[in-house]
Amino acid sequence: MDPRRNPYAPGAGTPPPELAGRDDIIERASIALDRITHGRAARSLIMYGLRGVGKTVLLQRIATQAEADGMTTVVIESPEGRSLPSVLGPALRAGLIRMSRTEAAKAAAKRAWGALASFVKAAKLKYEDIEFNIDLETEAGVADSGDLEADLTDLVVCVGECAADYKTAAVLVIDEMQYIPETQLAALITALHRANQKQLPVTLVAAGLPQLLGQMGRAKSYAERLFEFVPIGPLDPVSASQALCVPAEQEGVSYTDEAITEITSRTEGYPYFLQEWGKHAWSAADESPIDIDDARRATEIALAELDASFFRVRYDRLTPSEKRYMRAMAELGPGPHRSSDIAEMLGRSINTVAPVRAKLIEKGMIYSPAHGDTAFTVPLFDGFMKRTMPALGLAQRG
């Protein structure tokens, strides 16, 4: 079939042609943001889930709708190894510019601009990765103590006061939130808590891997009361079929029932994988309907491409001992698995492999769904590990 008409859009954060099965989450976020804009109480929203479930797409959709409704979004992707102040400063500057479009708003924002200047100046003394400069007069005594928790609280409160004067809401939109170090995460939670206490129109919509829940709980014990934690999982069979079939139907193409079953079962309902399989099924088919042979060919090609890119990029970040640990997990199946069983598979004690497990959690490769359990953060990664590492690649036993 015509490759120019292929409707599927696999990619990191690329919006799919049909965002199926997520209406409830989008509506919940919309209600919360509307309440905050109008001075009513609502908890910040934290979405968590594995890679490939569409968290980034949801964040983008929520942020776009918030902007369309007149709110000011401050969008951040928290990169691994960077400090929160280094990415927050430039993003807040852009947000304040958008809130300062009228003369009245500029006057209201003066204190927030001064707080941002003070915050950046003080943070530079502590965090070496800050390259951002702001050529404005600092606000003496505001966000300039050098203590991140106190300074970030001052800054977020000032931004919230500016948003209130501007009759809008400031929405912090943070992706990959699990990469924020816990001490800095604690400062952000404290700042949002203070803004909440003062009933200011500033809130957070964020996303991260499942370990984010534990990180936030350790950072501040009251986090569970301040935020609404929303799990994002694979699509149910009906929604998965919709995500696969609707884009094709809009191009006048259909699937046989057998092809739908093959693709939805192989992808386990994960939105990113549905886009990959759909793309290759379209390419494999000569005509409509796309049948079981096309779907099986799509499985073969999709796995080869994922092995060479999506999975490989993550695998190549691992040390030899980390690869062996994940290969042992794969030998046990998709998971989750008891950490003691993984250690036994490696022929080592649980204490000796604990540092490897901790490093893999830090890298976002695995997480602990329950005490003593370990699971992959990337769906289908167990199959990739088996294809990439022979069984003899496990650690030496005994």
Protein Blocks (a to p, Z undefined) as FASTA:
>chain_A
ZZklombdcdehiacfbdghilmmmmmmmmmmmmmmnopacddddddddehilmmmmmmm
mmmmmmmnopacddddddehiafklmmmmmmmmmmmmmmmbfklmmmmmmmmmmmmmmmm
mmmmmmmkbcbdcdddddehiaplopaklmmmmmmmmmmmmmmmnopacddddehklmpc
fklmmmmmmmmmmmmmnopacdddddddfklmmmmmmmpmklmmmpccdddddddfklmm
mmmmmmmmmnopacdfklmmmmmmmnnopaklmmmmmmmmmmmpmbdcddfklmmmmmmm
mmmmmmmmmmmmmmmmpcfklmmmmmmmmmnonbpcdfklmmmmnopafklmmmmmmmmm
mnopaccfbghiacdfbghklmmmmmmpcfklpcceZZ
